[in-house]
Every structure is written in structure tokens, then in C-alpha cells.
Amino acid sequence: MRFLLLLVGFSSACVVDGKDSDSPDFFDADADADADADDTGEADADADADADADADDTGEADADADSDDTGDADADDTGMPMVDDTGATTADGDDTGGAVVDTGDPDGEYGDGAFDPGTVYVIWNGAYMGGEAVTTATYTDSTTGEEVDFIPQFTFAFADAAYDGSLDDICYVRYDMVDDGVETADFSGYADWSGYDGMSFRARTDIAEARYEGACSDAAAAFGFTKMDDYVDSYTWGYGWGPMTDAWMTGMLDVGVDLDGTGDTIGTTYLEWDAGGVPAFNLWGYFKVYGFDEGTHIDIESGPLVGVSDSAAPFDGYYETTTVYVLSFAK
């Protein structure tokens, strides 16, 4: 089994929008066509790693979320590919089409029989009212005008080292965060947790049914499993939401994350995971909230709500994440 490692992806070109709704038009995110975060068309090869939760060779996890032991975040670029993820990926890699998502076993439609694990993106979303998850949220499909049920999801995007935008080189594994698939978690024991009370959760991937898209049979074989959810289930996954902290905002700005125009519309996201059995917890990115207009209908057209950054209480609405970090593998 390959150990997951945390890689830094701080850059204006290195964030991944977590817009995973299984809708062909629900928040589109564009991407580069190669396996890095620049636009050269060539993959970078700068991601060294060891078997602990950082990327140095000390054998101990660093206390910060970068790849040295200085205690602060570096503005390096470890070769993180951009991945669109609206939940409906077309054959050319854009998440703007209407692909059918597999439930249960991958059908083997995509893939070339080989998969060299490069990176994995961990992406999630949700809808909340009064700090409680909403299970009846809807949105309007901009193409058909139809009302569509929104289902919160926790998604893994496993990208081949040579990922170029094709479904032959990526595997999406999605879990619906409803019913027994999600449970509340207590993150108060983590020094970095400054989230909302009651807004920390654990994704029960061992209970929720996985849905696949892309080269998931090839990916599973590369990890020595029959299905990718067996690999996912071998780790602990949790996530949380909170207000924006001065330190996190400053840290992202200092290393070049483009926050122009966000104002006070963004909060902090957190990821709980484990690195080879060692618990890990990181500030993961940021989120925006799109409010409800009638009942629990998500109002996209009005844009993200203002005041999220400094609010001590969670806003009501749809939570859209933007990922700043990416995980990779020890070889």
C-alpha cells in the first residue's frame, strides 16, 4: 500500500474548486491539460516524498502544512494538476457534460490497463441551515430549467502521474454525505481547529456506497485492490468548516493564492486524514456560501453571501469549497 503524503499547492493556479454536484452546469471549473499547475503542457517532476506526513526525509511529520520543517508555508509548486469536478465529466476531461456515474463496481469503460498514481484531490460540499445539514436542498439546472435535488458529496479524484485531462487517466470516487454516510466528529483536540461548533464531520466511506467514474479499475489494480473504495476505506477522513482566520488568510496571500474579489465571503475548510496510520489535520482551503431564496432552494445567481469571513456562526446555504492542498503517494 502507498502512504498518502501531503504536498503543498499554494499558488493562484493551484487551487481546485470543489463543485461536485453531479450536474452538467453547476459551477464549472476550468483546468490545465497537463499534470501540473502551469500552462506549459509539460508535467513538473518536483514532488519528492517520504513515508511520513511531510515531504522531507526526517521520518517525522512537520507541524505545518508544507514540505520542510521551518514551521511556515512555502510558496513552492509541487506539480499539482488542475481537475474539474462538477460531477459529470466528459471524455475530454471537462466536467461540463452528462457522463453516467457508475454505482458499485467500475465498468472498465475507461483506462488503458496501466495507472501510475500521482496525486489525489479531496473535495467536498454541503448545504446547511442553522448549523444543521439540509437534506432537501434543490437548485435550478441552467440548461433545462428543471429543479434538481442537491446531494452533498465527498469526492476523491485519483490522477495518474501523466494525467492530461482524459478520463483514461483519472478516477473519481464519490460518496453521498447523507444518512449513515456521515457523522459528527469532535476536532477540538486538534490545535489548528478554529471551526464552527457542530460543523465538523467524519465521512463514513466504509458505510456509504462508492460511485465511480473514469479509470477506476486500473487505479484499483495499481493499489492492489479490487475496487478503489477498499483503498479509501483504509484511511480516516473528516472535514469541517469555520470562519476565516487572520493567520490563514495571511498565509494564503503571502504564498500567492489569488483571493482578489473574495472580500469577506470566504471561510476556512479543514481536512482530517491519516498518513500511514498517523493522524493528520490540516487547514485545507476555503469556502463560499450561496444562500437559499425560497425554502431550501439554492440561489446561485445572487452570488456568494457577504460576511462569512468574520461570522462566529455558520451561514445558511450551499457551501462550495476551493481546495488549496493535494495529497500524493510514497513510491
C-alpha positions, 0 to 999 in steps of 0.5 A: 500500500502507498502512504498518502503524503501531503504536498503543498499547492499554494499558488493562484493556479493551484487551487481546485474548486470543489463543485461536485454536484453531479450536474452538467452546469453547476459551477464549472471549473476550468483546468490545465491539460497537463499534470501540473499547475502551469500552462506549459503542457509539460508535467513538473517532476518536483514532488519528492516524498517520504513515508511520513506526513511531510515531504522531507526525509526526517521520518517525522511529520512537520507541524505545518502544512508544507514540505520542510520543517521551518514551521511556515508555508512555502510558496513552492509548486509541487506539480499539482494538476488542475481537475474539474469536478462538477460531477459529470465529466466528459471524455475530454476531461471537462466536467461540463457534460452528462457522463453516467456515474457508475454505482458499485463496481467500475465498468472498465469503460475507461483506462488503458490497463496501466495507472501510475498514481500521482496525486489525489484531490479531496473535495467536498460540499454541503448545504446547511441551515442553522448549523444543521445539514439540509437534506432537501436542498434543490437548485435550478439546472441552467440548461433545462430549467428543471429543479434538481435535488442537491446531494452533498458529496465527498469526492476523491479524484485519483490522477495518474502521474501523466494525467492530461485531462482524459478520463483514461487517466483519472478516477473519481470516487464519490460518496453521498454525505447523507444518512449513515454516510456521515457523522459528527466528529469532535476536532477540538483536540486538534490545535489548528481547529478554529471551526464552527461548533457542530460543523465538523464531520467524519465521512463514513466511506466504509458505510456509504456506497462508492460511485465511480467514474473514469479509470477506476479499475486500473487505479484499483489494480495499481493499489492492489485492490479490487475496487478503489473504495477498499483503498479509501476505506483504509484511511480516516477522513473528516472535514469541517468548516469555520470562519476565516482566520487572520493567520490563514488568510495571511498565509494564503496571500503571502504564498500567492493564492489569488483571493482578489474579489473574495472580500469577506465571503470566504471561510476556512475548510479543514481536512482530517486524514491519516498518513500511514496510520498517523493522524493528520489535520490540516487547514485545507482551503476555503469556502463560499456560501450561496444562500437559499431564496425560497425554502431550501432552494439554492440561489446561485445567481445572487452570488456568494453571501457577504460576511462569512469571513468574520461570522462566529456562526455558520451561514445558511446555504450551499457551501462550495469549497476551493481546495488549496492542498493535494495529497500524493503517494510514497513510491 
